[in-house]
Amino acid sequence: MRRLAWLILAVAAIYAAAAGYRIQNRMYYIWLPDYLRQSMRARETPQGPVHIFFYFTDHFEPASHHYRTHRWEQEYPKLADRHRDSAGRPVQHTWFYPGEQPDEENMAALKNLVAGGYGEVELHYHHFNDTDDSARAKFARAIADFQRYGFLKTVQGDTRFAFIHGNWALDNSVPGMCGANHELKILRELGCFADFTFPALWQAAQPSLANAIFEATDDDGPKSYDKGTRVRVGQEPVGDLMLFEGPLQIVPSRNAKHLFWDVEDGDVHHAVPLSEKRVDAWIDANVHVEGRPEWVFVKVHGHEASTDIDVDDVLGAPFDRVLTYMESRYNDGQRYVLHYITAREAYNLVRAAVAGQQGDPSKFLDWVIPRYVAGGRPPAAVSKVTADSPGGH
């Protein structure tokens, strides 16, 4: 018995050391404390069915490989038309296109997809060693390029957009990249309503908050968004920018090399095959506006035009299967109601929830930020569009 006890202690010590090394090496220590705190809190109890809002924030970077963009143009409508949500709407996609890579052929193909009602285009940007002024000038040029195609401009004529930072380096959070310490404020002033960069697994840029939708206030240093205020029903907007995170979930694993646990981060990538188990983890992350547990936001991400394999992940069988699973498991109309939305619509729904709005969520897809000029979907019949200047959100 004594030998057995020592063996158990030795195994436990080795396991703890290995887990500690993994947590340190992969920078899980940034978000793990908040994750554990949230895990220990009692979950809010939904009143009625849970509405699942699924949206795909794609770091869409085809570069000069136009054939990949044309594959999307030709094949995505067929996939989307096979998969409908509770309202009969096809699955939506948000293409965050890199603003530093203007390309007529890529943009024209995306415009056709948007005009067909299959999603929206937003701003993705990689930049290095800038100042606040040079970053602002680059963003402004990119916005002007996008607006030639009807992107980033609402039907009311305002410049509004969602943002993803290339290389995760929002607000100068990664040394040697970005360079703009006031990036949150710059983006807001140019018309940005929300950032969708995170999660950033294994990256120092990852916020300390996990599984959150929160608002951050810019300061004079880098990574101003590291702390923020989680959005909640009845809370007035605060800070400079709203940030939407996707799932970060510790899930069981059979892989001994991974110490029998993995981290699910919503990354659609062939290295981690799509599965029903992953879908369940996305939803179990329970990203929602505090005080509105009935509305759960499921954000996934990927680089779905960077390689041919990445294109296949979404346009081929893997994504098709998980959509079928979501529609069968999370769209029964009693426990769950499934909605396919865009990043802009996610923001509008959050703002509606914060304002205490009730009823059919589809009424609020254009609640604050109206649809873009390029959009193929008519305005919701009972949506409410309110004044929302670039100076606030």
C-alpha positions as CSV (number, residue, x, y, z in Angstrom):
1,M,0.0,0.0,0.0
2,R,2.8,2.4,0.8
3,R,4.5,1.7,-2.6
4,L,1.1,2.2,-4.3
5,A,0.6,5.5,-2.5
6,W,4.1,6.7,-3.5
7,L,3.4,5.6,-7.1
8,I,0.1,7.6,-7.2
9,L,1.9,10.7,-5.8
10,A,4.7,10.4,-8.3
11,V,2.2,10.0,-11.2
12,A,0.2,13.0,-9.9
13,A,3.4,15.1,-9.6
14,I,4.5,14.3,-13.1
15,Y,1.0,15.0,-14.5
16,A,0.8,18.4,-12.6
17,A,4.3,19.3,-13.9
18,A,3.3,18.4,-17.5
19,A,0.1,20.3,-17.2
20,G,1.9,23.4,-15.8
21,Y,4.4,23.3,-18.6
22,R,1.6,23.1,-21.2
23,I,-0.3,26.0,-19.6
24,Q,2.8,28.1,-19.5
25,N,4.1,27.2,-22.9
26,R,0.8,27.8,-24.7
27,M,-0.1,30.9,-22.7
28,Y,-3.3,29.4,-21.3
29,Y,-2.5,31.2,-18.1
30,I,-3.8,34.4,-19.7
31,W,-7.4,33.3,-19.9
32,L,-7.5,30.2,-17.6
33,P,-8.2,32.1,-14.3
34,D,-11.3,33.8,-15.8
35,Y,-12.4,30.6,-17.4
36,L,-12.2,28.8,-14.1
37,R,-14.1,31.6,-12.3
38,Q,-16.9,31.5,-14.8
39,S,-17.0,27.7,-14.6
40,M,-17.6,27.8,-10.9
41,R,-20.4,30.3,-11.2
42,A,-24.0,29.0,-11.4
43,R,-25.3,29.4,-14.9
44,E,-28.3,31.7,-15.5
45,T,-31.4,29.8,-16.2
46,P,-33.0,30.4,-19.6
47,Q,-36.7,31.3,-19.7
48,G,-38.1,29.5,-22.7
49,P,-36.1,28.1,-25.7
50,V,-32.5,28.9,-26.2
51,H,-31.8,30.8,-29.4
52,I,-28.5,29.8,-31.0
53,F,-26.9,32.5,-33.2
54,F,-24.3,30.9,-35.4
55,Y,-21.9,33.1,-37.3
56,F,-18.6,32.4,-39.1
57,T,-15.9,35.1,-39.0
58,D,-13.6,34.1,-41.8
59,H,-10.1,35.6,-42.1
60,F,-10.5,35.3,-45.8
61,E,-7.1,35.6,-47.5
62,P,-7.0,34.2,-51.0
63,A,-4.3,36.6,-52.2
64,S,-3.8,36.2,-55.9
65,H,-5.2,32.7,-55.9
66,H,-8.4,33.8,-57.6
67,Y,-9.6,30.3,-58.4
68,R,-10.1,29.8,-54.7
69,T,-12.4,32.8,-54.5
70,H,-14.3,31.6,-57.6
71,R,-14.8,28.2,-55.9
72,W,-16.5,30.1,-53.1
73,E,-18.5,32.1,-55.6
74,Q,-19.7,29.0,-57.4
75,E,-19.9,26.4,-54.6
76,Y,-20.9,28.2,-51.4
77,P,-24.5,29.1,-52.6
78,K,-25.1,25.4,-53.2
79,L,-24.0,24.5,-49.7
80,A,-25.8,27.4,-48.1
81,D,-29.1,26.6,-49.9
82,R,-29.0,23.1,-48.4
83,H,-28.8,24.5,-44.9
84,R,-31.6,26.6,-43.5
85,D,-32.2,28.0,-40.0
86,S,-35.5,28.2,-38.1
87,A,-36.7,31.1,-40.4
88,G,-35.6,29.3,-43.6
89,R,-32.6,31.5,-44.1
90,P,-29.5,30.0,-45.7
91,V,-26.4,29.7,-43.6
92,Q,-24.5,33.0,-43.6
93,H,-20.8,33.8,-43.9
94,T,-18.8,36.9,-42.9
95,W,-15.8,37.3,-45.1
96,F,-13.2,39.5,-43.3
97,Y,-11.1,40.5,-46.4
98,P,-7.6,41.9,-45.9
99,G,-7.7,45.6,-46.6
100,E,-4.0,45.8,-47.5
101,Q,-4.6,43.4,-50.4
102,P,-7.1,45.1,-52.7
103,D,-7.9,42.9,-55.6
104,E,-10.6,43.6,-58.2
105,E,-11.3,39.9,-59.1
106,N,-11.6,38.8,-55.4
107,M,-13.8,41.7,-54.4
108,A,-16.1,41.3,-57.4
109,A,-16.6,37.6,-56.6
110,L,-17.4,38.5,-52.9
111,K,-19.8,41.2,-54.1
112,N,-21.7,38.5,-56.1
113,L,-22.0,36.3,-53.0
114,V,-23.2,39.2,-50.8
115,A,-25.7,40.3,-53.4
116,G,-27.0,36.7,-53.5
117,G,-27.9,37.0,-49.8
118,Y,-25.2,34.6,-48.5
119,G,-23.4,36.9,-46.1
120,E,-21.4,40.2,-45.7
121,V,-17.9,41.5,-46.2
122,E,-16.0,43.2,-43.3
123,L,-12.5,44.5,-42.8
124,H,-9.5,42.4,-41.9
125,Y,-6.1,44.2,-41.8
126,H,-2.4,43.2,-41.3
127,H,0.0,46.0,-40.6
128,F,3.4,46.4,-39.0
129,N,5.4,49.1,-37.1
130,D,2.9,51.8,-37.7
131,T,2.1,54.9,-35.7
132,D,-1.4,56.0,-34.8
133,D,-1.4,58.4,-37.8
134,S,-0.1,55.9,-40.4
135,A,-2.5,53.2,-39.2
136,R,-5.4,55.5,-39.5
137,A,-4.4,56.5,-43.0
138,K,-4.1,52.8,-44.1
139,F,-7.5,51.9,-42.6
140,A,-9.1,54.9,-44.4
141,R,-7.7,53.9,-47.7
142,A,-8.9,50.3,-47.2
143,I,-12.4,51.5,-46.3
144,A,-12.5,53.6,-49.5
145,D,-11.5,50.6,-51.5
146,F,-14.2,48.4,-49.9
147,Q,-16.9,51.0,-50.4
148,R,-16.4,51.0,-54.2
149,Y,-18.2,47.6,-54.0
150,G,-20.9,48.6,-51.5
151,F,-19.1,47.1,-48.5
152,L,-18.7,48.9,-45.2
153,K,-21.4,51.5,-46.1
154,T,-24.9,51.3,-44.8
155,V,-28.0,52.0,-46.8
156,Q,-28.2,55.2,-44.8
157,G,-24.8,56.3,-46.2
158,D,-22.8,55.8,-43.0
159,T,-19.4,54.2,-42.8
160,R,-19.7,51.2,-40.4
161,F,-17.8,48.0,-40.2
162,A,-16.6,45.1,-38.1
163,F,-12.9,44.4,-37.7
164,I,-10.4,41.6,-37.4
165,H,-6.7,42.4,-36.8
166,G,-4.2,40.3,-38.8
167,N,-1.8,38.2,-36.7
168,W,-4.1,38.8,-33.7
169,A,-2.1,42.0,-33.0
170,L,-5.0,44.3,-32.1
171,D,-4.0,47.5,-30.3
172,N,-0.2,46.8,-30.6
173,S,-0.6,43.6,-28.5
174,V,2.1,41.6,-30.4
175,P,5.6,43.1,-30.4
176,G,6.9,44.0,-33.9
177,M,3.4,44.2,-35.3
178,C,0.7,46.9,-35.5
179,G,2.4,49.8,-33.6
180,A,-0.7,51.8,-32.9
181,N,-1.4,52.0,-29.2
182,H,-4.7,53.9,-29.7
183,E,-6.1,51.5,-32.3
184,L,-9.4,50.9,-30.5
185,K,-10.1,54.6,-30.6
186,I,-8.9,55.0,-34.2
187,L,-11.2,52.2,-35.3
188,R,-14.2,53.6,-33.5
189,E,-13.6,57.1,-35.0
190,L,-13.5,55.6,-38.5
191,G,-16.8,53.8,-38.0
192,C,-16.0,50.4,-36.5
193,F,-18.7,49.1,-34.2
194,A,-17.0,45.9,-32.9
195,D,-13.9,43.7,-33.1
196,F,-14.1,40.0,-33.8
197,T,-10.4,39.0,-33.6
198,F,-10.5,36.7,-30.7
199,P,-10.0,34.0,-29.3
200,A,-6.3,33.8,-30.1
201,L,-5.2,30.5,-28.7
202,W,-1.5,30.2,-27.9
203,Q,-1.1,34.0,-28.4
204,A,-0.1,36.8,-26.0
205,A,-2.8,38.9,-27.6
206,Q,-5.6,36.8,-26.1
207,P,-7.7,38.9,-23.6
208,S,-7.8,37.8,-20.0
209,L,-11.6,37.5,-20.3
210,A,-12.8,34.2,-21.8
211,N,-16.1,33.3,-23.5
212,A,-17.2,36.9,-23.3
213,I,-18.8,39.8,-25.2
214,F,-17.3,42.9,-23.6
215,E,-16.5,46.5,-24.0
216,A,-13.0,47.9,-23.7
217,T,-11.6,51.4,-23.2
218,D,-8.5,52.5,-25.0
219,D,-5.5,53.8,-23.1
220,D,-2.0,54.9,-23.9
221,G,-0.4,51.5,-23.8
222,P,-0.7,48.3,-25.8
223,K,-3.5,45.7,-25.4
224,S,-5.9,48.1,-23.9
225,Y,-8.7,45.5,-24.3
226,D,-7.1,43.1,-21.9
227,K,-9.6,44.1,-19.3
228,G,-13.2,45.1,-20.1
229,T,-16.8,45.2,-19.0
230,R,-19.0,42.3,-19.9
231,V,-22.2,43.4,-21.6
232,R,-25.3,43.0,-19.6
233,V,-29.0,43.8,-20.0
234,G,-29.8,47.4,-19.0
235,Q,-26.1,48.5,-19.1
236,E,-25.3,51.7,-21.0
237,P,-22.5,51.4,-23.6
238,V,-19.1,52.0,-22.1
239,G,-15.6,52.4,-23.5
240,D,-14.4,52.6,-27.1
241,L,-15.2,49.3,-28.7
242,M,-17.2,46.1,-28.2
243,L,-15.3,42.8,-28.6
244,F,-16.8,39.5,-29.5
245,E,-15.0,36.3,-28.5
246,G,-15.6,32.8,-29.7
247,P,-15.5,29.7,-27.6
248,L,-12.6,28.7,-25.3
249,Q,-13.6,25.4,-23.8
250,I,-11.5,22.7,-22.0
251,V,-12.9,19.4,-23.4
252,P,-12.0,15.7,-22.6
253,S,-9.6,14.0,-24.9
254,R,-8.4,10.4,-25.4
255,N,-5.0,11.6,-26.3
256,A,-2.5,10.8,-23.6
257,K,0.1,13.2,-25.2
258,H,-2.5,16.0,-24.6
259,L,-2.9,14.9,-21.0
260,F,-6.4,13.8,-21.8
261,W,-7.8,17.3,-22.4
262,D,-7.8,19.7,-25.2
263,V,-8.9,23.3,-25.7
264,E,-11.7,24.0,-28.2
265,D,-11.4,27.5,-29.7
266,G,-13.8,27.4,-32.6
267,D,-11.1,27.3,-35.3
268,V,-12.3,25.5,-38.4
269,H,-9.1,23.9,-39.6
270,H,-8.3,20.5,-41.0
271,A,-5.8,19.8,-38.2
272,V,-8.7,19.5,-35.8
273,P,-11.5,17.8,-37.8
274,L,-15.0,19.2,-37.5
275,S,-17.3,17.0,-35.4
276,E,-20.5,16.9,-33.5
277,K,-18.5,17.0,-30.3
278,R,-16.9,20.3,-31.4
279,V,-20.3,21.8,-32.1
280,D,-21.5,20.8,-28.6
281,A,-18.5,22.5,-27.1
282,W,-19.1,25.7,-29.1
283,I,-22.6,25.9,-27.7
284,D,-21.6,24.9,-24.2
285,A,-19.2,27.8,-24.1
286,N,-22.4,29.8,-23.4
287,V,-21.3,33.1,-24.8
288,H,-24.2,35.5,-24.1
289,V,-25.3,38.9,-22.8
290,E,-25.5,38.7,-19.0
291,G,-29.2,38.7,-18.1
292,R,-30.2,37.2,-21.4
293,P,-29.2,33.5,-21.2
294,E,-31.8,32.6,-23.8
295,W,-29.6,34.1,-26.6
296,V,-26.3,32.2,-27.1
297,F,-23.7,33.5,-29.6
298,V,-21.6,30.9,-31.4
299,K,-18.7,32.4,-33.3
300,V,-16.3,30.2,-35.3
301,H,-13.4,31.4,-37.3
302,G,-10.8,30.2,-39.8
303,H,-8.7,31.0,-42.8
304,E,-10.9,29.4,-45.4
305,A,-9.1,30.6,-48.6
306,S,-5.5,30.4,-47.6
307,T,-5.0,26.8,-49.0
308,D,-7.0,24.4,-51.1
309,I,-7.5,22.2,-48.0
310,D,-9.0,25.1,-46.1
311,V,-11.5,25.8,-48.9
312,D,-12.4,22.1,-48.8
313,D,-13.0,22.2,-45.1
314,V,-16.0,24.5,-45.6
315,L,-17.2,23.8,-49.1
316,G,-16.8,20.1,-48.8
317,A,-18.3,17.4,-46.5
318,P,-16.9,18.4,-43.1
319,F,-18.8,21.6,-42.7
320,D,-21.8,20.2,-44.4
321,R,-22.0,17.5,-41.7
322,V,-21.8,19.8,-38.8
323,L,-24.4,22.1,-40.2
324,T,-26.7,19.1,-40.6
325,Y,-26.0,18.2,-37.0
326,M,-26.8,21.7,-35.7
327,E,-30.0,21.8,-37.6
328,S,-31.1,18.4,-36.2
329,R,-29.8,18.8,-32.6
330,Y,-30.3,22.6,-32.0
331,N,-33.4,23.5,-33.9
332,D,-36.3,21.6,-32.5
333,G,-38.3,24.8,-31.8
334,Q,-38.9,23.9,-28.2
335,R,-35.5,23.6,-26.5
336,Y,-33.5,25.3,-29.2
337,V,-34.1,27.7,-32.1
338,L,-31.3,28.1,-34.6
339,H,-30.4,31.3,-36.4
340,Y,-27.7,31.9,-39.1
341,I,-26.4,35.4,-38.9
342,T,-23.5,37.7,-39.8
343,A,-21.1,39.6,-37.6
344,R,-23.0,42.8,-38.1
345,E,-26.2,41.1,-37.1
346,A,-24.6,39.6,-34.0
347,Y,-23.7,43.1,-32.9
348,N,-27.3,44.3,-33.5
349,L,-28.7,41.4,-31.5
350,V,-26.4,42.2,-28.6
351,R,-27.4,45.8,-28.6
352,A,-31.1,44.8,-28.7
353,A,-30.5,42.4,-25.8
354,V,-28.8,45.1,-23.7
355,A,-31.7,47.4,-24.4
356,G,-34.1,44.8,-23.0
357,Q,-35.8,44.0,-26.2
358,Q,-38.0,40.9,-26.3
359,G,-39.6,38.7,-28.8
360,D,-38.5,37.2,-32.2
361,P,-34.8,37.9,-32.6
362,S,-35.1,38.3,-36.3
363,K,-36.8,41.7,-35.7
364,F,-33.4,43.0,-34.4
365,L,-31.0,42.0,-37.2
366,D,-30.8,45.6,-38.3
367,W,-31.5,47.1,-34.9
368,V,-28.6,49.7,-34.7
369,I,-26.5,49.1,-37.8
370,P,-28.6,48.9,-40.9
371,R,-27.6,46.6,-43.8
372,Y,-24.9,47.5,-46.2
373,V,-25.3,48.9,-49.7
374,A,-24.0,45.6,-51.2
375,G,-26.4,43.5,-49.1
376,G,-28.8,41.1,-50.8
377,R,-31.3,40.8,-47.9
378,P,-34.1,43.3,-47.6
379,P,-34.4,45.0,-44.3
380,A,-36.4,43.1,-41.6
381,A,-40.0,44.1,-41.7
382,V,-40.1,45.3,-38.1
383,S,-36.5,46.2,-37.5
384,K,-35.6,49.4,-35.7
385,V,-32.8,51.5,-37.0
386,T,-31.6,54.0,-34.5
387,A,-29.0,56.8,-34.8
388,D,-25.6,55.4,-34.0
389,S,-22.8,57.8,-34.8
390,P,-19.1,56.6,-35.2
391,G,-18.3,58.3,-32.0
392,G,-20.3,55.8,-29.9
393,H,-21.6,52.3,-29.9
